[in-house]
């Protein structure tokens, strides 16, 4: 989730001040306690991945969390099934944060992991989940748009509050969704989350851009490269519950289309 906004001036991803992104401020505002919206999102994604892998216990699974930032729970959602998880982020401070978390993630994240453990697949992981997280995650400093050159490279994927939160451009929003989905193998399960009608957000004192998209735009961008019949879209939370300047959160769970 993100912080408040003063308005949505036109700004492309390359123009945003990613070098000033403060992961400590981000976590302090958004994840010091588990809010109801996170509970709902975790429940949705936990069921989507859990149901799929109980029916299709294939190995090995390579996962990716695109724009991982200072949010570990998308990676948690993939832990039971992945032999490796790429944590991709552009901002140098986010990369450094993720690398620190690999050495033993902060206690703030324990409550989020506990929510996943209401599903037996997560609860069955032996030992400290911090050891598992360290073992399977690989932090990569990289640009989401560069994934266009790495098609069909991962067999499980997440992208939380990224595509709509990197610029004001609808073209870049569409491109971000496409790059994410095309980086997955055909048939791969995925989960993505979006801030609906976001006006931008602050992290500490620094403002970052957002693209104003609703459920129709989100659905149409995803459907190009996803199995339409199995795509599920959920609306989570109330307007401005986390910060000013958005209407709800949208969670999309589905599978990468075959043949495109």
Buried (B, 14 or more C-beta within 10 A) or exposed (E): BBBBBEEBEEBEBEEBEBEBBBBEBBBEBBBEEBBEBBBBBBBBBBEBBBBBBEEEEEEEBBBBBBBBBBBBBBBBBBBBBBEBBBBBBBBEBBBBBBEEBBEEBEEBBEBBBBBBBEBEBBEEBEEEBBEBBBEBBEBBBBBBBEBEEBEEBBBBBBBBBBBBBBBBBBEBBBBBBBBBBBBBBBBBBBBBBBBBBBBBBBBBEBBBBBBBBEBEBBBEBBBBBBBEEEBEBBEBBEEEBBBEBBBBBBBBBBBBBEEE
